[in-house]
């Protein structure tokens, strides 16, 4: 796209965002809390990457 067209799109987006905030609209994509990483599970058994019973 040409820079002039892109700048018009950005201005339109800013105007719509400001109107939504002024009217008290809720966020379309609310910010999520920091997701916690899954817990680390320690497995017993082989630690060399081979499946048990396989050579």
C-alpha distance matrix in Angstrom:
0.0 3.7 6.5 8.4 6.6 6.6 10.1 11.2 10.6 12.5 15.1 15.7 16.2 18.6 20.5 21.0 22.1 24.6 25.9 26.5 28.4 30.4 31.4 32.5 30.2 30.5 27.7 25.7 25.8 28.9 29.4 31.8 34.8 34.9 35.9 39.1 39.2 41.5 45.1 46.3 48.9 51.6 53.1 56.6 57.6 56.2 53.9 53.3 50.6 53.0 53.9 57.5 59.8 57.7 58.8
3.7 0.0 3.8 5.5 5.4 6.3 8.8 10.2 10.9 12.6 14.5 15.7 16.8 18.7 20.4 21.5 22.8 24.7 26.2 27.3 29.0 30.6 32.0 33.3 31.4 31.9 29.3 27.7 27.9 30.8 31.2 33.8 36.7 36.9 38.1 41.3 41.6 44.1 47.6 48.8 51.6 54.3 55.9 59.4 60.5 59.1 56.6 56.1 53.5 56.0 57.0 60.6 63.0 60.8 61.8
6.5 3.8 0.0 3.8 5.5 5.0 6.1 8.7 9.9 10.5 12.3 14.2 15.2 16.5 18.4 20.0 20.9 22.5 24.4 25.7 27.0 28.6 30.3 31.5 30.0 30.5 27.9 26.7 26.8 29.4 29.5 32.4 35.1 35.3 36.8 40.0 40.5 43.3 46.6 47.9 50.9 53.6 55.4 59.0 60.2 58.9 56.3 55.9 53.5 56.2 57.2 60.8 63.4 61.3 62.3
8.4 5.5 3.8 0.0 3.8 5.5 5.3 6.4 8.9 10.1 10.8 12.5 14.4 15.6 16.7 18.6 20.1 21.4 22.8 24.6 26.1 27.2 28.9 30.6 29.1 30.2 27.9 26.9 27.5 30.1 30.6 33.6 36.5 37.0 38.7 42.1 42.7 45.5 49.0 50.5 53.4 56.2 58.1 61.7 63.1 61.9 59.3 59.1 56.6 59.3 60.2 63.7 66.3 64.3 65.5
6.6 5.4 5.5 3.8 0.0 3.8 5.5 5.2 6.4 8.8 10.0 10.7 12.5 14.4 15.5 16.7 18.4 20.2 21.3 22.7 24.6 25.9 27.2 28.8 27.0 28.0 25.8 24.3 25.2 28.0 28.8 31.8 34.9 35.6 37.0 40.5 41.1 43.7 47.3 48.9 51.7 54.6 56.4 60.0 61.4 60.3 57.9 57.7 55.0 57.6 58.3 61.8 64.3 62.4 63.7
6.6 6.3 5.0 5.5 3.8 0.0 3.8 5.4 5.1 6.3 8.7 9.9 10.6 12.4 14.4 15.4 16.5 18.5 20.1 21.1 22.7 24.4 25.9 27.1 25.2 25.8 23.3 22.0 22.4 25.1 25.6 28.5 31.5 32.0 33.5 36.9 37.6 40.3 43.8 45.3 48.2 51.1 53.0 56.6 58.0 57.0 54.5 54.4 51.8 54.5 55.2 58.7 61.3 59.5 60.8
10.1 8.8 6.1 5.3 5.5 3.8 0.0 3.8 5.4 5.0 6.2 8.6 9.8 10.6 12.3 14.3 15.2 16.5 18.4 20.0 21.2 22.6 24.4 25.8 24.5 25.4 23.0 22.3 22.9 25.2 25.7 28.8 31.6 32.3 34.2 37.6 38.6 41.5 44.9 46.6 49.6 52.5 54.6 58.3 59.8 58.9 56.3 56.4 54.0 56.7 57.5 60.9 63.7 61.9 63.2
11.2 10.2 8.7 6.4 5.2 5.4 3.8 0.0 3.8 5.4 5.1 6.1 8.6 9.9 10.6 12.3 14.2 15.4 16.5 18.3 20.1 21.1 22.6 24.4 23.0 24.3 22.4 21.6 22.7 25.2 26.2 29.5 32.5 33.6 35.4 39.0 40.1 42.8 46.3 48.2 51.1 54.2 56.2 59.9 61.6 60.8 58.3 58.5 55.9 58.6 59.1 62.5 65.2 63.6 65.0
10.6 10.9 9.9 8.9 6.4 5.1 5.4 3.8 0.0 3.8 5.5 5.1 6.2 8.7 10.0 10.6 12.2 14.3 15.4 16.5 18.4 20.0 21.1 22.5 20.7 21.7 19.5 18.3 19.4 22.1 23.2 26.4 29.5 30.7 32.2 35.8 36.9 39.5 43.1 45.0 47.8 51.0 52.9 56.6 58.3 57.5 55.2 55.4 52.8 55.3 55.8 59.1 61.8 60.3 61.8
12.5 12.6 10.5 10.1 8.8 6.3 5.0 5.4 3.8 0.0 3.8 5.4 5.1 6.2 8.7 9.9 10.5 12.3 14.3 15.3 16.6 18.4 20.0 21.1 19.6 20.3 18.0 17.4 18.0 20.3 21.0 24.3 27.2 28.2 30.1 33.7 34.9 37.7 41.2 43.1 46.1 49.2 51.4 55.1 56.8 56.2 53.7 54.0 51.6 54.3 54.9 58.2 61.0 59.5 61.1
15.1 14.5 12.3 10.8 10.0 8.7 6.2 5.1 5.5 3.8 0.0 3.8 5.4 5.1 6.2 8.6 9.8 10.6 12.3 14.3 15.4 16.5 18.4 20.0 19.1 20.4 18.7 18.5 19.7 21.7 22.7 26.2 29.0 30.3 32.4 36.0 37.5 40.4 43.8 45.9 49.0 52.2 54.4 58.1 60.0 59.4 57.0 57.4 55.0 57.8 58.3 61.6 64.4 63.0 64.6
15.7 15.7 14.2 12.5 10.7 9.9 8.6 6.1 5.1 5.4 3.8 0.0 3.8 5.5 5.1 6.2 8.5 10.0 10.6 12.3 14.3 15.3 16.5 18.4 17.0 18.6 17.2 16.6 18.4 20.7 22.2 25.7 28.8 30.4 32.3 36.0 37.5 40.2 43.7 46.0 48.8 52.1 54.2 58.0 59.9 59.4 57.2 57.7 55.1 57.7 58.0 61.2 64.0 62.7 64.4
16.2 16.8 15.2 14.4 12.5 10.6 9.8 8.6 6.2 5.1 5.4 3.8 0.0 3.8 5.5 5.2 6.1 8.6 9.9 10.5 12.3 14.2 15.4 16.5 14.8 15.8 13.9 13.3 14.8 17.0 18.5 21.9 25.0 26.7 28.5 32.2 33.8 36.4 39.9 42.2 45.1 48.4 50.5 54.3 56.2 55.9 53.6 54.2 51.7 54.3 54.6 57.7 60.6 59.4 61.2
18.6 18.7 16.5 15.6 14.4 12.4 10.6 9.9 8.7 6.2 5.1 5.5 3.8 0.0 3.8 5.5 5.0 6.1 8.6 9.9 10.6 12.2 14.2 15.3 14.5 15.6 14.0 14.4 15.7 17.2 18.3 21.9 24.6 26.3 28.6 32.2 34.1 36.9 40.2 42.6 45.7 49.0 51.3 55.1 57.2 56.9 54.5 55.2 52.9 55.7 56.1 59.1 62.2 61.0 62.7
20.5 20.4 18.4 16.7 15.5 14.4 12.3 10.6 10.0 8.7 6.2 5.1 5.5 3.8 0.0 3.8 5.4 5.2 6.2 8.6 10.0 10.5 12.3 14.3 13.7 15.8 14.9 15.5 17.5 19.0 20.6 24.3 27.0 29.1 31.3 34.9 37.0 39.7 43.0 45.6 48.6 51.9 54.2 58.0 60.2 60.0 57.7 58.5 56.1 58.8 59.1 62.1 65.1 64.0 65.9
21.0 21.5 20.0 18.6 16.7 15.4 14.3 12.3 10.6 9.9 8.6 6.2 5.2 5.5 3.8 0.0 3.8 5.5 5.1 6.1 8.6 9.8 10.5 12.2 10.9 12.9 12.2 12.3 14.8 16.6 18.7 22.2 25.3 27.5 29.4 33.2 35.2 37.8 41.1 43.8 46.6 50.1 52.3 56.0 58.2 58.1 56.1 56.9 54.4 57.0 57.0 59.9 62.9 61.9 63.9
22.1 22.8 20.9 20.1 18.4 16.5 15.2 14.2 12.2 10.5 9.8 8.5 6.1 5.0 5.4 3.8 0.0 3.8 5.5 5.2 6.3 8.7 10.0 10.6 9.4 10.7 9.5 10.4 12.4 13.6 15.4 19.0 21.9 24.1 26.3 29.9 32.1 34.8 38.1 40.8 43.7 47.1 49.5 53.2 55.5 55.5 53.4 54.4 52.0 54.7 54.7 57.6 60.7 59.8 61.8
24.6 24.7 22.5 21.4 20.2 18.5 16.5 15.4 14.3 12.3 10.6 10.0 8.6 6.1 5.2 5.5 3.8 0.0 3.8 5.4 5.1 6.1 8.6 9.9 10.1 12.0 11.7 13.4 15.3 15.9 17.5 21.2 23.6 26.0 28.5 32.0 34.5 37.3 40.4 43.1 46.1 49.6 52.1 55.8 58.2 58.3 56.1 57.2 54.9 57.7 57.8 60.6 63.8 63.0 64.9
25.9 26.2 24.4 22.8 21.3 20.1 18.4 16.5 15.4 14.3 12.3 10.6 9.9 8.6 6.2 5.1 5.5 3.8 0.0 3.8 5.4 5.0 6.1 8.6 8.7 11.6 12.2 13.6 16.3 17.0 19.3 22.9 25.5 28.2 30.4 34.0 36.5 39.0 42.2 45.1 48.0 51.5 53.8 57.6 60.0 60.2 58.2 59.3 56.9 59.5 59.4 62.2 65.3 64.5 66.7
26.5 27.3 25.7 24.6 22.7 21.1 20.0 18.3 16.5 15.3 14.3 12.3 10.5 9.9 8.6 6.1 5.2 5.4 3.8 0.0 3.8 5.5 5.1 6.1 5.1 7.9 8.7 10.2 13.1 13.7 16.3 19.7 22.5 25.3 27.3 30.9 33.5 35.9 39.0 42.0 44.8 48.3 50.7 54.4 56.9 57.2 55.3 56.5 54.1 56.6 56.4 59.1 62.1 61.5 63.8
28.4 29.0 27.0 26.1 24.6 22.7 21.2 20.1 18.4 16.6 15.4 14.3 12.3 10.6 10.0 8.6 6.3 5.1 5.4 3.8 0.0 3.8 5.4 5.1 5.9 7.8 8.6 11.3 13.5 13.1 15.2 18.7 20.9 23.8 26.2 29.7 32.4 35.0 38.0 41.0 43.9 47.4 49.9 53.6 56.2 56.7 54.6 56.0 53.8 56.5 56.4 59.0 62.2 61.6 63.8
30.4 30.6 28.6 27.2 25.9 24.4 22.6 21.1 20.0 18.4 16.5 15.3 14.2 12.2 10.5 9.8 8.7 6.1 5.0 5.5 3.8 0.0 3.8 5.5 7.8 10.6 12.2 14.7 17.1 16.8 18.9 22.3 24.4 27.3 29.8 33.2 36.1 38.6 41.5 44.6 47.5 51.0 53.6 57.3 59.9 60.4 58.4 59.8 57.6 60.3 60.1 62.7 65.9 65.4 67.6
31.4 32.0 30.3 28.9 27.2 25.9 24.4 22.6 21.1 20.0 18.4 16.5 15.4 14.2 12.3 10.5 10.0 8.6 6.1 5.1 5.4 3.8 0.0 3.8 5.7 9.2 11.6 13.8 16.7 16.6 19.3 22.4 24.7 27.9 30.0 33.5 36.3 38.6 41.6 44.8 47.5 51.1 53.5 57.1 59.8 60.4 58.5 60.0 57.7 60.2 59.8 62.3 65.4 65.0 67.4
32.5 33.3 31.5 30.6 28.8 27.1 25.8 24.4 22.5 21.1 20.0 18.4 16.5 15.3 14.3 12.2 10.6 9.9 8.6 6.1 5.1 5.5 3.8 0.0 3.8 6.4 9.2 12.0 14.6 13.8 16.4 19.3 21.4 24.8 26.8 30.2 33.2 35.4 38.3 41.6 44.2 47.8 50.3 53.9 56.7 57.4 55.6 57.2 54.9 57.5 57.0 59.4 62.6 62.4 64.8
30.2 31.4 30.0 29.1 27.0 25.2 24.5 23.0 20.7 19.6 19.1 17.0 14.8 14.5 13.7 10.9 9.4 10.1 8.7 5.1 5.9 7.8 5.7 3.8 0.0 3.8 6.6 8.6 11.7 11.5 14.7 17.5 20.1 23.4 25.1 28.6 31.4 33.5 36.5 39.7 42.3 45.9 48.2 51.9 54.5 55.1 53.4 54.9 52.5 54.9 54.4 56.9 59.9 59.6 62.0
30.5 31.9 30.5 30.2 28.0 25.8 25.4 24.3 21.7 20.3 20.4 18.6 15.8 15.6 15.8 12.9 10.7 12.0 11.6 7.9 7.8 10.6 9.2 6.4 3.8 0.0 3.8 6.4 8.8 8.1 11.3 13.9 16.6 19.9 21.4 24.9 27.7 29.7 32.7 36.0 38.5 42.2 44.5 48.1 50.8 51.5 49.8 51.4 49.0 51.4 50.8 53.3 56.4 56.1 58.6
27.7 29.3 27.9 27.9 25.8 23.3 23.0 22.4 19.5 18.0 18.7 17.2 13.9 14.0 14.9 12.2 9.5 11.7 12.2 8.7 8.6 12.2 11.6 9.2 6.6 3.8 0.0 3.8 5.4 5.2 8.4 11.4 14.4 17.4 19.0 22.6 25.2 27.4 30.5 33.6 36.3 39.9 42.2 45.9 48.4 48.9 47.0 48.5 46.1 48.6 48.2 50.8 53.9 53.5 55.8
25.7 27.7 26.7 26.9 24.3 22.0 22.3 21.6 18.3 17.4 18.5 16.6 13.3 14.4 15.5 12.3 10.4 13.4 13.6 10.2 11.3 14.7 13.8 12.0 8.6 6.4 3.8 0.0 3.8 6.1 9.5 12.0 15.5 18.2 19.1 22.8 25.0 26.9 30.3 33.3 35.7 39.3 41.4 45.1 47.4 47.7 46.0 47.3 44.6 47.0 46.6 49.2 52.2 51.6 54.0
25.8 27.9 26.8 27.5 25.2 22.4 22.9 22.7 19.4 18.0 19.7 18.4 14.8 15.7 17.5 14.8 12.4 15.3 16.3 13.1 13.5 17.1 16.7 14.6 11.7 8.8 5.4 3.8 0.0 3.8 6.4 8.7 12.3 14.7 15.5 19.3 21.3 23.4 26.8 29.7 32.2 35.8 37.9 41.7 44.0 44.3 42.5 43.7 41.2 43.7 43.3 46.0 49.1 48.5 50.8
28.9 30.8 29.4 30.1 28.0 25.1 25.2 25.2 22.1 20.3 21.7 20.7 17.0 17.2 19.0 16.6 13.6 15.9 17.0 13.7 13.1 16.8 16.6 13.8 11.5 8.1 5.2 6.1 3.8 0.0 3.8 6.2 9.5 12.4 13.8 17.4 20.0 22.2 25.4 28.4 31.1 34.7 37.0 40.7 43.3 43.8 42.0 43.5 41.2 43.8 43.4 46.0 49.1 48.8 51.1
29.4 31.2 29.5 30.6 28.8 25.6 25.7 26.2 23.2 21.0 22.7 22.2 18.5 18.3 20.6 18.7 15.4 17.5 19.3 16.3 15.2 18.9 19.3 16.4 14.7 11.3 8.4 9.5 6.4 3.8 0.0 3.8 6.6 9.1 11.1 14.7 17.3 19.9 23.0 25.9 28.8 32.3 34.8 38.5 41.1 41.6 39.5 41.1 39.0 41.8 41.7 44.2 47.5 47.1 49.2
31.8 33.8 32.4 33.6 31.8 28.5 28.8 29.5 26.4 24.3 26.2 25.7 21.9 21.9 24.3 22.2 19.0 21.2 22.9 19.7 18.7 22.3 22.4 19.3 17.5 13.9 11.4 12.0 8.7 6.2 3.8 0.0 3.7 6.3 7.6 11.2 13.9 16.4 19.4 22.4 25.3 28.8 31.3 35.0 37.7 38.3 36.3 38.0 35.9 38.7 38.5 40.9 44.2 44.0 46.2
34.8 36.7 35.1 36.5 34.9 31.5 31.6 32.5 29.5 27.2 29.0 28.8 25.0 24.6 27.0 25.3 21.9 23.6 25.5 22.5 20.9 24.4 24.7 21.4 20.1 16.6 14.4 15.5 12.3 9.5 6.6 3.7 0.0 3.8 5.9 8.9 12.2 14.8 17.3 20.5 23.4 26.8 29.7 33.2 36.1 36.9 34.9 36.9 35.1 37.9 37.8 40.0 43.5 43.4 45.6
34.9 36.9 35.3 37.0 35.6 32.0 32.3 33.6 30.7 28.2 30.3 30.4 26.7 26.3 29.1 27.5 24.1 26.0 28.2 25.3 23.8 27.3 27.9 24.8 23.4 19.9 17.4 18.2 14.7 12.4 9.1 6.3 3.8 0.0 3.8 6.4 9.2 12.4 14.9 17.6 20.9 24.1 27.1 30.6 33.4 34.0 31.8 33.7 32.1 35.1 35.2 37.5 41.0 40.8 42.8
35.9 38.1 36.8 38.7 37.0 33.5 34.2 35.4 32.2 30.1 32.4 32.3 28.5 28.6 31.3 29.4 26.3 28.5 30.4 27.3 26.2 29.8 30.0 26.8 25.1 21.4 19.0 19.1 15.5 13.8 11.1 7.6 5.9 3.8 0.0 3.8 6.4 9.1 11.9 14.9 17.9 21.3 24.0 27.6 30.4 31.0 29.0 31.0 29.2 32.0 31.9 34.1 37.6 37.5 39.7
39.1 41.3 40.0 42.1 40.5 36.9 37.6 39.0 35.8 33.7 36.0 36.0 32.2 32.2 34.9 33.2 29.9 32.0 34.0 30.9 29.7 33.2 33.5 30.2 28.6 24.9 22.6 22.8 19.3 17.4 14.7 11.2 8.9 6.4 3.8 0.0 3.8 6.4 8.5 11.6 14.6 18.0 20.9 24.4 27.3 28.2 26.2 28.4 26.9 29.8 29.7 31.7 35.3 35.4 37.5
39.2 41.6 40.5 42.7 41.1 37.6 38.6 40.1 36.9 34.9 37.5 37.5 33.8 34.1 37.0 35.2 32.1 34.5 36.5 33.5 32.4 36.1 36.3 33.2 31.4 27.7 25.2 25.0 21.3 20.0 17.3 13.9 12.2 9.2 6.4 3.8 0.0 3.8 6.4 8.7 11.9 15.1 17.9 21.5 24.2 24.8 22.7 24.8 23.2 26.1 26.2 28.3 31.9 31.9 33.9
41.5 44.1 43.3 45.5 43.7 40.3 41.5 42.8 39.5 37.7 40.4 40.2 36.4 36.9 39.7 37.8 34.8 37.3 39.0 35.9 35.0 38.6 38.6 35.4 33.5 29.7 27.4 26.9 23.4 22.2 19.9 16.4 14.8 12.4 9.1 6.4 3.8 0.0 3.8 6.5 8.9 12.5 14.9 18.6 21.4 22.2 20.6 22.9 21.1 23.7 23.4 25.3 28.9 29.1 31.4
45.1 47.6 46.6 49.0 47.3 43.8 44.9 46.3 43.1 41.2 43.8 43.7 39.9 40.2 43.0 41.1 38.1 40.4 42.2 39.0 38.0 41.5 41.6 38.3 36.5 32.7 30.5 30.3 26.8 25.4 23.0 19.4 17.3 14.9 11.9 8.5 6.4 3.8 0.0 3.8 6.2 9.6 12.5 16.0 19.0 20.3 18.7 21.5 20.2 22.8 22.5 24.0 27.7 28.2 30.4
46.3 48.8 47.9 50.5 48.9 45.3 46.6 48.2 45.0 43.1 45.9 46.0 42.2 42.6 45.6 43.8 40.8 43.1 45.1 42.0 41.0 44.6 44.8 41.6 39.7 36.0 33.6 33.3 29.7 28.4 25.9 22.4 20.5 17.6 14.9 11.6 8.7 6.5 3.8 0.0 3.8 6.5 9.6 13.1 16.0 17.0 15.1 17.9 17.0 19.7 19.7 21.2 25.0 25.4 27.3
48.9 51.6 50.9 53.4 51.7 48.2 49.6 51.1 47.8 46.1 49.0 48.8 45.1 45.7 48.6 46.6 43.7 46.1 48.0 44.8 43.9 47.5 47.5 44.2 42.3 38.5 36.3 35.7 32.2 31.1 28.8 25.3 23.4 20.9 17.9 14.6 11.9 8.9 6.2 3.8 0.0 3.8 6.3 9.8 12.8 14.3 13.2 16.3 15.3 17.5 17.1 18.2 21.9 22.7 24.9
51.6 54.3 53.6 56.2 54.6 51.1 52.5 54.2 51.0 49.2 52.2 52.1 48.4 49.0 51.9 50.1 47.1 49.6 51.5 48.3 47.4 51.0 51.1 47.8 45.9 42.2 39.9 39.3 35.8 34.7 32.3 28.8 26.8 24.1 21.3 18.0 15.1 12.5 9.6 6.5 3.8 0.0 3.8 6.7 9.8 11.5 10.4 13.8 13.6 15.8 15.6 16.2 20.0 21.0 22.8
53.1 55.9 55.4 58.1 56.4 53.0 54.6 56.2 52.9 51.4 54.4 54.2 50.5 51.3 54.2 52.3 49.5 52.1 53.8 50.7 49.9 53.6 53.5 50.3 48.2 44.5 42.2 41.4 37.9 37.0 34.8 31.3 29.7 27.1 24.0 20.9 17.9 14.9 12.5 9.6 6.3 3.8 0.0 3.8 6.6 8.5 8.5 11.9 11.5 13.0 12.3 12.6 16.3 17.5 19.6
56.6 59.4 59.0 61.7 60.0 56.6 58.3 59.9 56.6 55.1 58.1 58.0 54.3 55.1 58.0 56.0 53.2 55.8 57.6 54.4 53.6 57.3 57.1 53.9 51.9 48.1 45.9 45.1 41.7 40.7 38.5 35.0 33.2 30.6 27.6 24.4 21.5 18.6 16.0 13.1 9.8 6.7 3.8 0.0 3.8 6.9 8.0 11.5 12.0 12.7 12.0 11.3 14.7 16.5 18.3
57.6 60.5 60.2 63.1 61.4 58.0 59.8 61.6 58.3 56.8 60.0 59.9 56.2 57.2 60.2 58.2 55.5 58.2 60.0 56.9 56.2 59.9 59.8 56.7 54.5 50.8 48.4 47.4 44.0 43.3 41.1 37.7 36.1 33.4 30.4 27.3 24.2 21.4 19.0 16.0 12.8 9.8 6.6 3.8 0.0 3.8 6.3 9.2 10.0 9.9 9.3 8.1 11.4 13.1 14.7
56.2 59.1 58.9 61.9 60.3 57.0 58.9 60.8 57.5 56.2 59.4 59.4 55.9 56.9 60.0 58.1 55.5 58.3 60.2 57.2 56.7 60.4 60.4 57.4 55.1 51.5 48.9 47.7 44.3 43.8 41.6 38.3 36.9 34.0 31.0 28.2 24.8 22.2 20.3 17.0 14.3 11.5 8.5 6.9 3.8 0.0 3.8 5.6 6.8 6.7 7.4 7.1 10.3 11.0 12.0
53.9 56.6 56.3 59.3 57.9 54.5 56.3 58.3 55.2 53.7 57.0 57.2 53.6 54.5 57.7 56.1 53.4 56.1 58.2 55.3 54.6 58.4 58.5 55.6 53.4 49.8 47.0 46.0 42.5 42.0 39.5 36.3 34.9 31.8 29.0 26.2 22.7 20.6 18.7 15.1 13.2 10.4 8.5 8.0 6.3 3.8 0.0 3.8 5.7 7.6 9.4 10.3 13.5 13.5 14.0
53.3 56.1 55.9 59.1 57.7 54.4 56.4 58.5 55.4 54.0 57.4 57.7 54.2 55.2 58.5 56.9 54.4 57.2 59.3 56.5 56.0 59.8 60.0 57.2 54.9 51.4 48.5 47.3 43.7 43.5 41.1 38.0 36.9 33.7 31.0 28.4 24.8 22.9 21.5 17.9 16.3 13.8 11.9 11.5 9.2 5.6 3.8 0.0 3.8 5.7 8.8 10.3 13.0 11.9 11.7
50.6 53.5 53.5 56.6 55.0 51.8 54.0 55.9 52.8 51.6 55.0 55.1 51.7 52.9 56.1 54.4 52.0 54.9 56.9 54.1 53.8 57.6 57.7 54.9 52.5 49.0 46.1 44.6 41.2 41.2 39.0 35.9 35.1 32.1 29.2 26.9 23.2 21.1 20.2 17.0 15.3 13.6 11.5 12.0 10.0 6.8 5.7 3.8 0.0 3.8 6.7 9.4 12.2 10.8 11.4
53.0 56.0 56.2 59.3 57.6 54.5 56.7 58.6 55.3 54.3 57.8 57.7 54.3 55.7 58.8 57.0 54.7 57.7 59.5 56.6 56.5 60.3 60.2 57.5 54.9 51.4 48.6 47.0 43.7 43.8 41.8 38.7 37.9 35.1 32.0 29.8 26.1 23.7 22.8 19.7 17.5 15.8 13.0 12.7 9.9 6.7 7.6 5.7 3.8 0.0 3.8 6.4 8.7 7.0 7.8
53.9 57.0 57.2 60.2 58.3 55.2 57.5 59.1 55.8 54.9 58.3 58.0 54.6 56.1 59.1 57.0 54.7 57.8 59.4 56.4 56.4 60.1 59.8 57.0 54.4 50.8 48.2 46.6 43.3 43.4 41.7 38.5 37.8 35.2 31.9 29.7 26.2 23.4 22.5 19.7 17.1 15.6 12.3 12.0 9.3 7.4 9.4 8.8 6.7 3.8 0.0 3.8 6.4 5.7 8.3
57.5 60.6 60.8 63.7 61.8 58.7 60.9 62.5 59.1 58.2 61.6 61.2 57.7 59.1 62.1 59.9 57.6 60.6 62.2 59.1 59.0 62.7 62.3 59.4 56.9 53.3 50.8 49.2 46.0 46.0 44.2 40.9 40.0 37.5 34.1 31.7 28.3 25.3 24.0 21.2 18.2 16.2 12.6 11.3 8.1 7.1 10.3 10.3 9.4 6.4 3.8 0.0 3.8 5.5 8.3
59.8 63.0 63.4 66.3 64.3 61.3 63.7 65.2 61.8 61.0 64.4 64.0 60.6 62.2 65.1 62.9 60.7 63.8 65.3 62.1 62.2 65.9 65.4 62.6 59.9 56.4 53.9 52.2 49.1 49.1 47.5 44.2 43.5 41.0 37.6 35.3 31.9 28.9 27.7 25.0 21.9 20.0 16.3 14.7 11.4 10.3 13.5 13.0 12.2 8.7 6.4 3.8 0.0 3.8 6.7
57.7 60.8 61.3 64.3 62.4 59.5 61.9 63.6 60.3 59.5 63.0 62.7 59.4 61.0 64.0 61.9 59.8 63.0 64.5 61.5 61.6 65.4 65.0 62.4 59.6 56.1 53.5 51.6 48.5 48.8 47.1 44.0 43.4 40.8 37.5 35.4 31.9 29.1 28.2 25.4 22.7 21.0 17.5 16.5 13.1 11.0 13.5 11.9 10.8 7.0 5.7 5.5 3.8 0.0 3.8
58.8 61.8 62.3 65.5 63.7 60.8 63.2 65.0 61.8 61.1 64.6 64.4 61.2 62.7 65.9 63.9 61.8 64.9 66.7 63.8 63.8 67.6 67.4 64.8 62.0 58.6 55.8 54.0 50.8 51.1 49.2 46.2 45.6 42.8 39.7 37.5 33.9 31.4 30.4 27.3 24.9 22.8 19.6 18.3 14.7 12.0 14.0 11.7 11.4 7.8 8.3 8.3 6.7 3.8 0.0
